[in-house]
C-alpha cells in the first residue's frame, strides 16, 4: 500500500463527555486524545459502554464535547458536515426509494444534475456489486445488500472521512466476512480516511491500518497498535503467525478493560 499522509486529518484533543442520568452524571469519555492521519483506516475497539459510539458521534458532529475539542483539517467540528459520511449498524435507507434513488439522494440534495448523479450512482452501485438491483426497494434486499447500499450512498457523496459504527454487527458471519473484504478493497482503491467502530478483534485486524483500544468507562485510549498485516487482506491472513500475535496483544489489552468494566458494574 501507499505510505499514509503524515498530516492529521482529525484531532481529538483532551475530550471529556458527560451525560445526565437518573443515577446522576455519567462521564462517558475523559481527557481522550487521538490523532487520525489523512488516508488512515483506524479501527476503535473496546468494552461495551466505553464510549466508542459517543466518540464517533462527536466526530460526525451529532454531539459536542463537554470539554476539549475535535478538529477536522485544523477547524473545530461544530455540527454535521458534508466532509464526513456516516454508516450505522441499522441501514438507515429510505424504504420508499429504490437502490438507485437511495444512492442518488445526497447528490440530489447537492443539486447535481440528474444525468450526472445517475452516472455517479451507477459507478458506486457497480463498486458494491449490486448491478441489476437498481430498481429494487430495501424490503426486497438482504441485510448485507442493504448495508452495501449504505456504503455506496456514502461513497457517492465523496466525503473526505467515512465513519462506520459497527456496520456489520447484525449480519451473519459469512456475509460479514464478504463485506469486510469488500470494504478493504474499497479502501485500497479510494484511500478515504476511515474510522470504524467494532467489538470484534478479528474484524479490526482484517480492516485496519491502526487499532485504538479504549479503556473501560470513562473512555480514554489505552493502547494504539499499528497493523502491519500484508495486503490484500482476506481470510487467509487470519492463518498467519503475525495475525495471531497481534490478536493476542489486542485481546490482552481488551480483556483487561472488560474486567475493569465488570468490576465497576458489580461495585
C-alpha positions in Angstrom: 0.0 0.0 0.0 1.0 3.6 -0.4 2.5 5.4 2.5 0.0 7.3 4.6 0.0 11.1 4.7 1.6 12.2 7.9 -0.8 15.1 8.2 -3.5 14.8 10.8 -7.0 14.7 9.3 -8.8 14.6 12.6 -7.5 15.7 16.0 -9.4 14.7 19.2 -7.8 16.9 21.9 -8.5 16.2 25.6 -12.2 15.5 25.1 -14.5 14.8 28.0 -18.2 14.0 27.5 -20.7 13.8 30.4 -24.3 12.8 30.4 -27.1 13.3 32.9 -28.9 10.1 34.0 -31.3 9.0 36.8 -28.3 7.8 38.7 -26.6 11.2 38.3 -23.9 12.5 36.0 -22.1 9.8 33.9 -18.7 10.5 32.4 -18.6 8.6 29.1 -15.2 9.9 27.9 -12.5 11.7 30.0 -9.5 13.6 28.6 -9.4 11.4 25.4 -6.9 12.4 22.8 -6.4 10.8 19.4 -5.0 11.8 16.0 -6.2 10.2 12.8 -4.0 10.8 9.8 -5.2 11.6 6.3 -5.9 8.3 4.4 -5.7 6.1 7.5 -8.1 3.2 8.3 -8.4 3.5 12.1 -10.5 0.8 14.0 -11.6 1.6 17.5 -12.3 -1.4 19.8 -13.2 -1.6 23.5 -15.6 -3.0 26.1 -19.3 -2.3 25.9 -20.1 1.1 27.3 -16.6 2.5 27.0 -17.8 5.4 24.8 -16.9 4.2 21.2 -20.2 5.4 19.7 -20.1 8.6 21.8 -16.7 9.4 20.3 -17.7 8.7 16.7 -20.9 10.7 17.1 -18.9 13.7 18.2 -16.5 13.4 15.3 -19.5 13.3 13.0 -20.9 16.4 14.6 -24.1 14.8 16.0 -23.0 15.7 19.5 -20.5 18.1 21.2 -17.8 17.5 23.9 -18.4 18.7 27.4 -14.8 19.9 27.3 -11.9 19.7 24.9 -12.2 19.9 21.1 -12.3 17.9 17.9 -10.7 19.3 14.8 -11.2 18.4 11.2 -8.5 19.7 8.9 -7.5 22.1 11.8 -11.0 23.5 12.2 -13.3 22.8 15.1 -16.2 20.4 14.4 -19.3 22.3 15.4 -22.0 20.3 13.7 -22.8 17.9 10.9 -20.6 18.4 7.9 -20.6 17.0 4.3 -16.9 16.2 4.8 -18.0 13.2 6.9 -20.1 10.3 5.7 -21.7 8.1 8.4 -22.8 4.5 8.1 -24.7 3.0 11.0 -25.4 -0.6 12.2 -29.0 0.0 11.2 -29.1 0.6 7.5 -31.0 4.0 7.6 -32.2 3.6 4.0 -35.4 5.3 2.7 -37.8 2.4 2.4 -39.9 4.2 -0.3 -36.9 4.8 -2.5 -35.2 2.3 -4.8 -31.5 1.4 -4.6 -30.7 3.9 -7.3 -32.7 6.6 -5.6 -31.1 5.9 -2.2 -27.6 6.2 -3.6 -28.5 9.3 -5.5 -30.2 11.0 -2.5 -27.2 13.0 -1.3 -26.3 14.0 -4.8 -29.8 15.3 -5.4 -29.5 17.4 -2.2 -26.4 18.9 -3.7 -28.4 19.8 -6.8 -26.2 17.7 -9.1 -27.9 17.3 -12.5 -30.0 14.2 -13.0 -27.8 12.7 -15.7 -24.6 13.2 -13.7 -25.9 11.8 -10.5 -27.3 8.8 -12.3 -23.8 8.1 -13.7 -22.2 8.6 -10.3 -24.7 6.3 -8.6 -24.2 3.6 -11.2 -20.4 3.7 -10.6 -20.8 3.0 -6.9 -23.6 0.5 -7.3 -21.2 -1.4 -9.5 -18.4 -1.0 -6.9 -20.5 -2.8 -4.3 -21.7 -5.4 -6.8 -25.4 -4.5 -6.8 -25.9 -4.3 -10.6 -29.3 -5.5 -11.5 -30.9 -4.3 -8.2 -31.1 -0.6 -9.1 -34.9 -0.6 -9.2 -35.3 -2.8 -6.1 -36.7 -1.4 -2.8 -34.9 -2.0 0.6 -37.5 -4.6 1.7 -36.5 -6.8 -1.3 -32.9 -6.8 -0.1 -31.0 -8.9 2.4 -29.2 -7.3 5.3 -25.9 -7.5 3.6 -27.3 -5.9 0.4 -28.8 -3.1 2.4 -25.5 -2.3 4.0 -23.8 -2.3 0.6 -26.4 0.3 -0.5 -25.5 2.4 2.6 -21.8 2.2 1.7 -22.5 3.1 -2.0 -24.6 6.1 -0.9 -21.8 7.3 1.4 -19.1 6.9 -1.2 -21.3 8.6 -3.9 -21.2 11.8 -1.8 -17.4 11.7 -1.9 -16.8 12.5 1.8 -13.3 13.1 3.0 -13.9 10.9 6.0 -16.1 7.8 6.4 -17.4 7.0 9.9 -18.7 3.5 10.4 -20.4 2.5 13.7 -20.5 -1.4 13.9 -22.0 -1.5 10.4 -21.7 -5.3 10.1 -22.7 -6.3 13.6 -26.2 -7.5 12.7 -25.0 -9.7 9.7 -24.4 -13.4 9.6 -20.7 -14.5 9.8 -20.3 -15.3 6.1 -21.9 -12.1 4.9 -19.8 -10.1 7.3 -16.6 -11.7 6.0 -17.6 -10.8 2.4 -18.4 -7.2 3.3 -15.2 -6.8 5.3 -13.1 -7.9 2.3 -15.1 -5.7 0.0 -14.6 -2.7 2.3 -10.8 -3.3 2.4 -10.8 -3.3 -1.5 -12.8 -0.1 -1.5 -10.3 1.5 1.0 -7.3 0.3 -1.1 -8.8 1.9 -4.2 -10.1 5.2 -2.8 -7.8 5.8 0.2 -10.6 7.5 2.2 -9.9 8.4 5.9 -12.0 5.8 7.7 -12.9 5.4 11.4 -14.6 2.1 12.1 -16.1 1.0 15.5 -16.3 -2.7 16.3 -16.3 -5.2 19.2 -14.6 -7.8 17.0 -10.8 -8.1 17.2 -10.8 -10.2 14.0 -12.7 -7.5 12.2 -10.3 -4.9 13.5 -7.3 -6.9 12.2 -8.7 -7.5 8.8 -9.7 -3.9 8.2 -7.3 -1.5 9.9 -4.1 0.2 9.3 -4.1 1.1 13.0 -6.1 0.0 16.0 -7.0 2.1 19.1 -8.1 0.2 22.2 -10.3 2.1 24.6 -10.3 1.8 28.3 -13.4 1.0 30.4 -15.6 3.9 31.1 -14.7 6.7 31.3 -13.2 6.1 27.9 -9.7 7.0 27.0 -7.2 5.5 24.6 -5.5 2.6 26.4 -3.2 1.4 23.6 -2.6 2.1 19.9 -1.3 -0.7 17.7 0.0 -0.4 14.1 -1.5 -3.2 12.0 1.3 -4.3 9.6 -0.5 -7.3 8.2 0.1 -7.6 4.4 -2.4 -6.6 1.7 -4.5 -7.8 0.0 -6.4 -8.6 3.2 -8.6 -11.7 3.1 -9.5 -14.8 5.2 -6.0 -16.3 4.5 -4.3 -13.6 6.5 -6.0 -14.9 9.6 -3.9 -18.1 9.4 -0.6 -16.3 9.7 1.6 -16.2 12.8 1.8 -12.4 12.7 -2.0 -12.3 12.8 -2.2 -14.5 15.9 0.5 -12.5 17.6 -1.4 -9.2 17.0 -4.7 -10.8 18.1 -3.2 -11.9 21.4 -1.7 -8.5 22.0 -5.0 -6.7 21.4 -7.0 -9.3 23.4 -4.8 -8.9 26.4 -5.5 -5.2 26.4 -9.2 -5.5 25.7 -9.6 -8.3 28.3 -8.1 -6.1 31.0 -10.5 -3.3 30.2 -13.5 -5.7 30.1 -12.6 -7.0 33.6 -12.4 -3.4 34.8 -15.8 -2.6 33.4 -17.3 -5.7 35.1 -15.8 -4.7 38.4 -17.3 -1.2 38.1 -20.8 -2.7 37.3 -20.7 -5.1 40.2 -19.4 -2.4 42.6 
